[in-house]
Amino acid sequence: MAARIDHLVTSGTFSLDGGTWDVDNNVWIVGDDVEAVVIDAAHDAEAILEALAGRTLRAIVCTHAHNDHIDAAPALASRTGALIHLHPDDLPLWKQTHPDSAPDAYLADGQVLTIAGVDLTVLHTPGHAPGAVCLHAPDLGTVFTGDTLFRGGPGATGRSFSHFPTIIDSIRDRLLTLPPGTEVRTGHGESTTIGDEAPHLEEWIERGH
């Protein structure tokens, strides 16, 4: 049974540094007809459960701990028994949203999560957030980048816990080294490819200064 990627968009708010913004988030589900993992349980646990369609949820993987990417994670975990995985460097951000709970497991650079016969390799890509990670699935020709890399450039670095030179290093060293045909499935908005984004690195650096 071949693994596949399912996609839904959920809507809610992003809050940090005293501001709140309306956002639409991409939720990615990787698996087959039996089991799956959810990448970024955003806003709406019920909608994610519906998209799972009865499959066993093996893990909830957080690309980072901004509230719009983790707000539905505890509810989804309680309904499914799945463990919540987060890089430990993002625990301070997690605690802003869920002060009375903690993730169940901590992600590490190079760690491999396997679902439905497909390996997802954790790439620690700080910059947008200290514990931001991407998940590379070479068998699916895909990297899930959260808010590290979008169509058109890096994720935002203008708020607390973020740093522009660091995100540039992460993108240059961890993402643009992937095969050009790798599809970039992002935390918000449309997908792109590594090959489409790589030529623009120097433009982003100039723009970010």
SEDO-275302 format. One record per residue (C-alpha): residue in three letters; residue number from 1; x, y, z. Coordinates in steps of 0.1 Angstrom, whole numbers. Example, Ala and Ser with C-alpha at 12.3 -4.5 7.8 and 13.67 -1.06 7.14 Angstrom:
<atoms>
+---------+-----+-------+-------+-------+
| residuo | num |     u |     v |     w |
+---------+-----+-------+-------+-------+
|     Ala |   1 |   123 |   -45 |    78 |
|     Ser |   2 |   137 |   -11 |    71 |
+---------+-----+-------+-------+-------+
</atoms>
This chain:
<atoms>
+---------+-----+-------+-------+-------+
| residuo | num |     u |     v |     w |
+---------+-----+-------+-------+-------+
|     Met |   1 |     0 |     0 |     0 |
|     Ala |   2 |    17 |    31 |   -12 |
|     Ala |   3 |    22 |    61 |    11 |
|     Arg |   4 |     7 |    94 |     0 |
|     Ile |   5 |     5 |   130 |    12 |
|     Asp |   6 |   -29 |   145 |    21 |
|     His |   7 |   -33 |   182 |    26 |
|     Leu |   8 |   -59 |   204 |    43 |
|     Val |   9 |   -60 |   241 |    52 |
|     Thr |  10 |   -72 |   253 |    85 |
|     Ser |  11 |   -79 |   288 |    97 |
|     Gly |  12 |   -73 |   306 |   129 |
|     Thr |  13 |   -49 |   332 |   144 |
|     Phe |  14 |   -12 |   336 |   150 |
|     Ser |  15 |    -2 |   356 |   181 |
|     Leu |  16 |    32 |   367 |   192 |
|     Asp |  17 |    48 |   398 |   208 |
|     Gly |  18 |    14 |   413 |   216 |
|     Gly |  19 |     0 |   411 |   181 |
|     Thr |  20 |   -26 |   388 |   166 |
|     Trp |  21 |   -32 |   380 |   129 |
|     Asp |  22 |   -56 |   359 |   110 |
|     Val |  23 |   -38 |   330 |    92 |
|     Asp |  24 |   -45 |   300 |    70 |
|     Asn |  25 |   -22 |   270 |    78 |
|     Asn |  26 |   -13 |   240 |    58 |
|     Val |  27 |   -17 |   207 |    76 |
|     Trp |  28 |     1 |   178 |    60 |
|     Ile |  29 |    -8 |   141 |    65 |
|     Val |  30 |    17 |   115 |    54 |
|     Gly |  31 |     7 |    78 |    54 |
|     Asp |  32 |   -14 |    51 |    38 |
|     Asp |  33 |   -49 |    38 |    43 |
|     Val |  34 |   -39 |    23 |    77 |
|     Glu |  35 |   -16 |    47 |    95 |
|     Ala |  36 |    -4 |    83 |    92 |
|     Val |  37 |    15 |   111 |   109 |
|     Val |  38 |     3 |   147 |   110 |
|     Ile |  39 |    27 |   175 |   104 |
|     Asp |  40 |    15 |   207 |   122 |
|     Ala |  41 |   -18 |   202 |   140 |
|     Ala |  42 |   -31 |   237 |   133 |
|     His |  43 |   -64 |   252 |   146 |
|     Asp |  44 |   -89 |   225 |   141 |
|     Ala |  45 |   -85 |   191 |   156 |
|     Glu |  46 |  -119 |   179 |   143 |
|     Ala |  47 |  -111 |   188 |   107 |
|     Ile |  48 |   -78 |   169 |   110 |
|     Leu |  49 |   -96 |   139 |   125 |
|     Glu |  50 |  -120 |   139 |    96 |
|     Ala |  51 |   -91 |   140 |    71 |
|     Leu |  52 |   -75 |   110 |    89 |
|     Ala |  53 |  -106 |    90 |    81 |
|     Gly |  54 |  -101 |    64 |   108 |
|     Arg |  55 |   -64 |    58 |   102 |
|     Thr |  56 |   -42 |    52 |   132 |
|     Leu |  57 |   -23 |    84 |   140 |
|     Arg |  58 |    12 |    75 |   149 |
|     Ala |  59 |    26 |   109 |   156 |
|     Ile |  60 |    19 |   146 |   156 |
|     Val |  61 |    51 |   163 |   144 |
|     Cys |  62 |    55 |   201 |   150 |
|     Thr |  63 |    78 |   220 |   126 |
|     His |  64 |    80 |   247 |   153 |
|     Ala |  65 |    60 |   259 |   182 |
|     His |  66 |    44 |   291 |   170 |
|     Asn |  67 |     8 |   289 |   183 |
|     Asp |  68 |    -8 |   286 |   149 |
|     His |  69 |    11 |   254 |   142 |
|     Ile |  70 |     5 |   237 |   176 |
|     Asp |  71 |   -28 |   250 |   190 |
|     Ala |  72 |   -48 |   219 |   181 |
|     Ala |  73 |   -20 |   194 |   189 |
|     Pro |  74 |   -31 |   185 |   225 |
|     Ala |  75 |   -67 |   180 |   215 |
|     Leu |  76 |   -57 |   158 |   186 |
|     Ala |  77 |   -33 |   139 |   208 |
|     Ser |  78 |   -60 |   133 |   234 |
|     Arg |  79 |   -85 |   120 |   208 |
|     Thr |  80 |   -60 |    97 |   191 |
|     Gly |  81 |   -33 |    87 |   216 |
|     Ala |  82 |    -6 |   100 |   193 |
|     Leu |  83 |    25 |   115 |   207 |
|     Ile |  84 |    34 |   151 |   201 |
|     His |  85 |    70 |   156 |   188 |
|     Leu |  86 |    88 |   190 |   190 |
|     His |  87 |   125 |   201 |   189 |
|     Pro |  88 |   135 |   210 |   225 |
|     Asp |  89 |   148 |   244 |   215 |
|     Asp |  90 |   112 |   255 |   209 |
|     Leu |  91 |    99 |   246 |   243 |
|     Pro |  92 |    98 |   283 |   254 |
|     Leu |  93 |    75 |   290 |   225 |
|     Trp |  94 |    54 |   259 |   233 |
|     Lys |  95 |    49 |   271 |   269 |
|     Gln |  96 |    35 |   304 |   257 |
|     Thr |  97 |     5 |   285 |   241 |
|     His |  98 |     3 |   254 |   263 |
|     Pro |  99 |    18 |   264 |   297 |
|     Asp | 100 |     4 |   234 |   315 |
|     Ser | 101 |    16 |   207 |   292 |
|     Ala | 102 |    47 |   196 |   274 |
|     Pro | 103 |    54 |   177 |   242 |
|     Asp | 104 |    57 |   139 |   245 |
|     Ala | 105 |    89 |   135 |   226 |
|     Tyr | 106 |   117 |   157 |   214 |
|     Leu | 107 |   130 |   158 |   178 |
|     Ala | 108 |   167 |   157 |   170 |
|     Asp | 109 |   186 |   166 |   139 |
|     Gly | 110 |   191 |   135 |   117 |
|     Gln | 111 |   164 |   115 |   135 |
|     Val | 112 |   143 |    94 |   111 |
|     Leu | 113 |   106 |    89 |   116 |
|     Thr | 114 |    91 |    61 |    95 |
|     Ile | 115 |    55 |    59 |    85 |
|     Ala | 116 |    38 |    35 |    60 |
|     Gly | 117 |    73 |    25 |    48 |
|     Val | 118 |    84 |    61 |    42 |
|     Asp | 119 |   113 |    77 |    60 |
|     Leu | 120 |   110 |   113 |    72 |
|     Thr | 121 |   144 |   127 |    82 |
|     Val | 122 |   144 |   156 |   107 |
|     Leu | 123 |   165 |   186 |    96 |
|     His | 124 |   171 |   212 |   123 |
|     Thr | 125 |   166 |   245 |   105 |
|     Pro | 126 |   166 |   273 |   131 |
|     Gly | 127 |   160 |   309 |   122 |
|     His | 128 |   122 |   314 |   121 |
|     Ala | 129 |   122 |   298 |   155 |
|     Pro | 130 |   151 |   282 |   175 |
|     Gly | 131 |   137 |   247 |   172 |
|     Ala | 132 |   123 |   249 |   137 |
|     Val | 133 |   127 |   217 |   118 |
|     Cys | 134 |   120 |   205 |    82 |
|     Leu | 135 |   111 |   169 |    73 |
|     His | 136 |   127 |   154 |    42 |
|     Ala | 137 |   109 |   125 |    26 |
|     Pro | 138 |   132 |   115 |    -3 |
|     Asp | 139 |   109 |    86 |   -14 |
|     Leu | 140 |    81 |   111 |   -19 |
|     Gly | 141 |   104 |   137 |   -35 |
|     Thr | 142 |    93 |   162 |    -8 |
|     Val | 143 |   105 |   183 |    21 |
|     Phe | 144 |    80 |   197 |    46 |
|     Thr | 145 |    95 |   231 |    55 |
|     Gly | 146 |    70 |   246 |    80 |
|     Asp | 147 |    78 |   283 |    81 |
|     Thr | 148 |   115 |   280 |    72 |
|     Leu | 149 |   111 |   283 |    34 |
|     Phe | 150 |    82 |   295 |    13 |
|     Arg | 151 |    75 |   301 |   -24 |
|     Gly | 152 |    94 |   333 |   -28 |
|     Gly | 153 |   117 |   333 |     2 |
|     Pro | 154 |   125 |   326 |    38 |
|     Gly | 155 |   100 |   326 |    67 |
|     Ala | 156 |    96 |   358 |    87 |
|     Thr | 157 |   123 |   367 |   112 |
|     Gly | 158 |   111 |   400 |   126 |
|     Arg | 159 |    97 |   388 |   159 |
|     Ser | 160 |   110 |   372 |   191 |
|     Phe | 161 |   130 |   340 |   190 |
|     Ser | 162 |   139 |   346 |   153 |
|     His | 163 |   171 |   356 |   135 |
|     Phe | 164 |   176 |   364 |    98 |
|     Pro | 165 |   212 |   353 |    93 |
|     Thr | 166 |   204 |   320 |   110 |
|     Ile | 167 |   175 |   312 |    87 |
|     Ile | 168 |   196 |   320 |    57 |
|     Asp | 169 |   223 |   296 |    69 |
|     Ser | 170 |   196 |   269 |    75 |
|     Ile | 171 |   182 |   273 |    40 |
|     Arg | 172 |   215 |   274 |    23 |
|     Asp | 173 |   231 |   245 |    41 |
|     Arg | 174 |   202 |   222 |    48 |
|     Leu | 175 |   175 |   228 |    21 |
|     Leu | 176 |   191 |   241 |   -10 |
|     Thr | 177 |   215 |   211 |   -10 |
|     Leu | 178 |   185 |   188 |   -16 |
|     Pro | 179 |   177 |   177 |   -52 |
|     Pro | 180 |   163 |   205 |   -73 |
|     Gly | 181 |   131 |   186 |   -81 |
|     Thr | 182 |   123 |   182 |   -44 |
|     Glu | 183 |    88 |   196 |   -37 |
|     Val | 184 |    87 |   222 |    -9 |
|     Arg | 185 |    55 |   218 |    10 |
|     Thr | 186 |    52 |   248 |    33 |
|     Gly | 187 |    34 |   259 |    64 |
|     His | 188 |    13 |   285 |    46 |
|     Gly | 189 |     5 |   291 |    10 |
|     Glu | 190 |    15 |   273 |   -22 |
|     Ser | 191 |    41 |   247 |   -26 |
|     Thr | 192 |    73 |   252 |   -47 |
|     Thr | 193 |   105 |   233 |   -55 |
|     Ile | 194 |   141 |   236 |   -43 |
|     Gly | 195 |   151 |   243 |   -79 |
|     Asp | 196 |   127 |   272 |   -82 |
|     Glu | 197 |   139 |   288 |   -50 |
|     Ala | 198 |   177 |   282 |   -51 |
|     Pro | 199 |   186 |   308 |   -77 |
|     His | 200 |   171 |   336 |   -55 |
|     Leu | 201 |   192 |   331 |   -23 |
|     Glu | 202 |   214 |   362 |   -29 |
|     Glu | 203 |   183 |   383 |   -35 |
|     Trp | 204 |   169 |   372 |    -2 |
|     Ile | 205 |   201 |   381 |    16 |
|     Glu | 206 |   201 |   416 |     0 |
|     Arg | 207 |   164 |   421 |     8 |
|     Gly | 208 |   169 |   410 |    44 |
|     His | 209 |   197 |   434 |    52 |
+---------+-----+-------+-------+-------+
</atoms>
